[in-house]
Amino acid sequence: MTHRATFTLEAEAFAFLTTAAGNNRSAYINQLLKQEKQRQLEAALVQANQEEAENAAYQDELADWEKTLAGKSAESGPHSNRAS
């Protein structure tokens, strides 16, 4: 689905758009917006990861889960079903 939008650009911005985008300004602007959306998502993920890394309680719980999963992995490893 597509939508039409009307907006005002300063002369310098319009000149750049015309030079950079050529005849397909819509495709160029769509690509810029998709890139910005991706950039913002990546920034939000980095921020969330930083917050988790700084949260001692979360790190303790994560360590407990890692120990639990490592123990289960060792119990069900590739050699666990072999006869002695």
C-alpha positions in Angstrom: 0.0 0.0 0.0 1.3 3.5 -0.8 0.4 6.9 0.6 0.9 10.3 -0.8 2.4 13.0 1.3 3.0 16.7 0.7 5.8 18.5 2.5 7.9 21.6 2.2 11.7 21.5 1.7 14.2 24.3 2.0 15.9 25.2 -1.3 19.2 23.5 -0.3 17.5 20.3 0.8 15.4 20.2 -2.5 18.6 20.8 -4.6 20.3 17.9 -2.8 17.3 15.6 -3.2 17.1 16.4 -6.9 20.8 15.7 -7.3 20.9 12.6 -5.2 17.6 11.0 -6.2 17.4 11.9 -9.8 14.0 11.3 -11.3 12.8 8.9 -8.5 12.5 11.1 -5.4 9.9 8.9 -3.8 12.1 5.8 -3.9 15.1 7.8 -2.5 13.0 9.2 0.4 11.5 5.8 1.1 15.0 4.3 1.2 16.2 7.0 3.6 13.2 6.4 5.9 13.8 2.7 5.9 17.5 3.2 6.8 16.5 5.6 9.6 14.0 3.2 11.0 16.6 0.4 11.0 19.1 2.8 12.6 16.7 3.7 15.4 15.8 0.0 16.0 19.5 -0.8 16.3 20.1 2.1 18.7 17.1 0.9 20.8 18.6 -2.6 20.9 22.0 -1.3 22.0 20.4 0.8 24.7 18.4 -2.2 26.0 21.6 -4.3 26.0 23.5 -1.7 27.9 20.7 -1.5 30.5 20.7 -5.2 30.9 24.5 -5.3 31.3 24.3 -2.7 34.0 21.5 -4.5 35.9 23.2 -6.7 38.5 20.0 -8.6 39.4 19.5 -9.5 35.7 23.1 -10.6 35.3 22.7 -12.9 38.4 19.6 -14.4 37.0 21.2 -14.8 33.6 24.1 -16.6 35.2 21.8 -19.0 36.9 20.0 -19.8 33.7 23.3 -20.4 31.9 24.4 -22.9 34.6 21.0 -24.6 34.4 21.1 -24.9 30.6 24.8 -26.0 30.6 23.9 -28.7 33.0 21.0 -29.9 30.9 23.1 -29.8 27.8 25.8 -31.9 29.4 23.2 -34.5 30.5 21.7 -34.7 27.0 25.0 -34.5 25.1 25.9 -36.7 22.1 27.6 -39.3 24.3 24.8 -39.5 26.9 22.9 -42.4 25.2 25.9 -44.6 24.6 26.3 -47.9 26.5 29.4 -48.1 28.7 
